[in-house]
Amino acid sequence: MQPPSRQVVVVGVGQVVQRDAEPALALEPVALMAEAAKRAERDAGAILLAGLDHVVGLHVLGWRYDSVATLLADRIGAAQARPIDTEVGGDSPQRCINELARRIRDGHCMAALVAGAEAIRTRRTARRDGVELGWVRGGPAPGRNHERWGDRRPGVSPREQRHGIVLPTVAYPLYETALRARLGHSPEDHQARIGALYARLSQVAADNPHAWFPKVRSADEICTTSDTNRIIAWPYPKVVNAVMEVDQGAAVILTSAEHARALGVPDDRMVHLLGEGEATAEPWFFSERPRMDESPAQRASIDAALASAGLSAEDVDAFDLYSCFPVAIELAMEALSIAHDDPRPVSVTGGLAQAGGPGNAYCLHAVARMTERLREQGGTGMVTGLGWYFTKHAAGLYGREPGDAKPRAPAPPPRQPDPEMTDTPQGPATVIAYTVVHDREGAPAQGIVIGRDARGRRFVANTPDDRELFEAMERREFVGASGVLGPDGERIVFTPA
């Protein structure tokens, strides 16, 4: 166990949801962060913001701040704090908490804030209505003690982009079809499995006062396509995709248990960080990895968090597994050996599709809800984060009481050889993952496949633009289908046999 002076604790959490605000009156992202930070201070029951020495402001999508962390520190009166900005990544909140915890243990940080927010709903409403937003643009520029954390490499390769893989809504369905084929499920049975999982999440969201869609949905409602639940990219209907068009913010304050008591934080507000882990996928670009039906890096981050806490998955009472898309939850559950009928919650918020997916900040909402749960019920909880396309991973283990087990080193995950990639394949080939992208009217519009050619080389390709083919790809299992490859300008086309 860490000495009492070095036990890292979450002492305050705050969340804010801005619903149906008039664009001219709506809070901008940094203002949402400041409000969440003030709520976190009130939640802690002590004066904390003015004494912070680290302030992390998570990357904001689609609105340029030169340094959101500098702006935030100014707004909350943390004049002496070191401002830290981050790169893109849904792993960022938990990864930043993990790094700050190490600094607290090493004596290089006394008290820190992590905050993030998005106001994408307001931005889109303002654009639709022709309203000019009077939000801060740019400055102030970061000062001398400023830091920037994270990896700024792009999420997709030029090869993936050429074939229409740019957004997560297209990439994750490729993983889903590969996983479905490995499990041996029919498309119908696998859709029912996804529906049951998300129906369970909707029940959690319905009890979450900060959820964007606090509504119970049945498995049939989730699986059934309609005008309001069109397919985005097969096999995912709209309601299982992370909802980005939200106005939400969250903040978490952490420090050492000793410092918290010195500041007057009551013991019943403290939740201990018991263990943490991070991992990054290799290769970086997802189509170049050895398999499309698993995520060794996700498993490694989870194993590292458990090992650093000296716990096993059976010791954890509740989870919030990053839930941008179903396959992210499914592979995390596999890594933890959690059965689909396990009674423990796999989300304490309801997930990104229903609680809300505010850009890079979702995990802060998960940590906030997990903190509230552990204060009320005790026990232990795990929060996981995920960036890009199963690329960047972070995990944290939290508990109402300090840990008392000896940390252990996790076994390194076995590494498979990276596949040889090709941009000039010809001849026979086999599909290992696929999706059909639909247009905004719900019609199938583009087929994308990842596969191997006769020499075992990996390729990314499109199918011919054929609606009958697209519909056939959604009716039957297309993983394992054989066909012929050929060039089409800069793209490769896979024509089924």
Secondary structure, 3 states (H helix, E strand, C coil): CCCHHHCEEEEEEEEEECCCCCCCCCCCHHHHHHHHHHHHHHHHCCCCHHHCCEEEECCCCCCCECCHHHHHHHHHCCCCCEEEEECCCCCHHHHHHHHHHHHHHHCCCCEEEEEEEEEHHHHHHHHHHCCCCCCCCECCCCCCCCEEECCCCCCCCHHHHHCCCCCHHHHHHHHHHHHHHHHCCCHHHHHHHHHHHHHHHHHHHHCCCCCCCCCCCCHHHHHCCECCECEEECCEEHHHCCCCCCEEEEEEEEEEHHHHHHCCCCHHHCEEEEEEEEEECCCCCHHHCCCCCCCHHHHHHHHHHHHHHCCCHHHCCEEECCCCCHHHHHHHHHHHCCCCCCCCCCCCCCCCCCCCCCCCCHHHHHHHHHHHHHHHHCCEEEEEEEECCCCEEEEEEEECCCCCCCCCCCCCCCCCCCCCECCCCCEEEEEEEEEEEECCCCCEEEEEEEEEECCCCEEEEECCCCHHHHHHHHHCCCCCCEEEEEEECCEEEEEEC
